[in-house]
Amino acid sequence: FACVPIDTHVWQLVEREYKHIITGGTKTLTKRVYAEISSYFLGAFGPYCGWALSFLFAAELPRFQPRLPLSLQLSLRSRKKKKKT
């Protein structure tokens, strides 16, 4: 599973954006869930799965958000507003 290192931040991203790939509805990062996430990214992005995950992770960082397409920036802002309320 070395293709995709999964930490707390990645787990939160998957929970929010890719919840459909996890079977059994768990609230913790188990070995099975780790394997499902890794398998999904490997299947979707092949040898570029690590790069894809890095891109998704970087898009979450405020300093990189101005570089994202405007529609994605607005979506992220909207999500943050909902989270605050």
BAKE-131432 format. One record per residue (C-alpha): x, y, z; residue number from 1. Coordinates in steps of 0.02 Angstrom, whole numbers, plus 50000, padded with zeros to 5 digits. Last residue first. Example, Ala and Ser with C-alpha at 12.3 -4.5 7.8 and 13.67 -1.06 7.14 Angstrom:
REM residues 2
{u 50684 v 49947 w 50357 num 2};
{u 50615 v 49775 w 50390 num 1};
This chain:
REM residues 85
{u 48869 v 51348 w 50561 num 85};
{u 49058 v 51341 w 50541 num 84};
{u 49053 v 51183 w 50433 num 83};
{u 48928 v 51262 w 50314 num 82};
{u 49045 v 51411 w 50289 num 81};
{u 49192 v 51293 w 50256 num 80};
{u 49094 v 51197 w 50125 num 79};
{u 49045 v 51358 w 50036 num 78};
{u 49226 v 51414 w 50032 num 77};
{u 49281 v 51247 w 49958 num 76};
{u 49146 v 51256 w 49824 num 75};
{u 49192 v 51435 w 49782 num 74};
{u 49375 v 51388 w 49759 num 73};
{u 49323 v 51240 w 49652 num 72};
{u 49221 v 51351 w 49536 num 71};
{u 49363 v 51477 w 49528 num 70};
{u 49488 v 51349 w 49465 num 69};
{u 49625 v 51320 w 49593 num 68};
{u 49779 v 51431 w 49607 num 67};
{u 49701 v 51541 w 49742 num 66};
{u 49678 v 51382 w 49846 num 65};
{u 49864 v 51345 w 49861 num 64};
{u 49901 v 51449 w 50017 num 63};
{u 49740 v 51393 w 50101 num 62};
{u 49789 v 51208 w 50098 num 61};
{u 49650 v 51090 w 50043 num 60};
{u 49708 v 51092 w 49862 num 59};
{u 49876 v 51027 w 49924 num 58};
{u 49793 v 50866 w 49986 num 57};
{u 49704 v 50836 w 49822 num 56};
{u 49866 v 50866 w 49726 num 55};
{u 49965 v 50752 w 49840 num 54};
{u 49833 v 50617 w 49819 num 53};
{u 49846 v 50629 w 49631 num 52};
{u 50036 v 50625 w 49638 num 51};
{u 50032 v 50467 w 49745 num 50};
{u 49908 v 50386 w 49627 num 49};
{u 50014 v 50423 w 49474 num 48};
{u 50065 v 50241 w 49445 num 47};
{u 49883 v 50198 w 49420 num 46};
{u 49765 v 50344 w 49446 num 45};
{u 49593 v 50267 w 49473 num 44};
{u 49646 v 50089 w 49516 num 43};
{u 49789 v 50146 w 49629 num 42};
{u 49677 v 50275 w 49712 num 41};
{u 49540 v 50147 w 49744 num 40};
{u 49661 v 50012 w 49805 num 39};
{u 49742 v 50132 w 49927 num 38};
{u 49573 v 50185 w 49996 num 37};
{u 49514 v 50005 w 50012 num 36};
{u 49678 v 49948 w 50093 num 35};
{u 49672 v 50088 w 50222 num 34};
{u 49490 v 50043 w 50256 num 33};
{u 49537 v 49861 w 50286 num 32};
{u 49687 v 49908 w 50396 num 31};
{u 49572 v 50017 w 50500 num 30};
{u 49555 v 50206 w 50490 num 29};
{u 49412 v 50241 w 50608 num 28};
{u 49231 v 50292 w 50588 num 27};
{u 49180 v 50141 w 50487 num 26};
{u 49039 v 50125 w 50361 num 25};
{u 49048 v 49946 w 50295 num 24};
{u 49123 v 49983 w 50127 num 23};
{u 49230 v 50135 w 50091 num 22};
{u 49233 v 50197 w 49911 num 21};
{u 49073 v 50297 w 49930 num 20};
{u 49150 v 50411 w 50062 num 19};
{u 49257 v 50491 w 49928 num 18};
{u 49242 v 50678 w 49958 num 17};
{u 49212 v 50704 w 50145 num 16};
{u 49275 v 50542 w 50222 num 15};
{u 49414 v 50536 w 50093 num 14};
{u 49473 v 50711 w 50138 num 13};
{u 49464 v 50673 w 50324 num 12};
{u 49567 v 50513 w 50299 num 11};
{u 49694 v 50611 w 50197 num 10};
{u 49714 v 50735 w 50340 num 9};
{u 49728 v 50598 w 50471 num 8};
{u 49860 v 50502 w 50375 num 7};
{u 49855 v 50390 w 50222 num 6};
{u 50012 v 50359 w 50121 num 5};
{u 49957 v 50311 w 49945 num 4};
{u 50070 v 50205 w 49836 num 3};
{u 50149 v 50116 w 49984 num 2};
{u 50000 v 50000 w 50000 num 1};
